[in-house]
Amino acid sequence: MNIPWEIAKISFYLLLVLGLIYLLAYFLKNNISRSGKGKQIKVIEQVYLSPKKSLALITVHNTIFLISNSNEKVSVLKTWDSKDFPELKDEMGKRASFKEYFQQIINDNRRGSDD
């Protein structure tokens, strides 16, 4: 029995299996990320509030939606026309800060404001 030869074979097959796993993960990651992209629906930004609850700002055609997402349901909290966000440039690849929009919504709807 040739022990160094057996170790070399085991090492070769281990590297081969690890390489195949890496390639499979790479292709699956690329295919899954492409399947979630739509032409008309774009996720501008998503913020996680807890492990299974999040807020998302999405655009569909010329309408922007603030969506609450949890395990139980998905709810539309507020909608805007895209004209309300002139600084938002999806076509240019620029992203607006969801934190800034959300902070503005909170400030606009704060109790006790006499505006």
Order of alpha helices (4+ residues) and beta strands (2+ residues): alpha-beta-beta-beta-beta-alpha
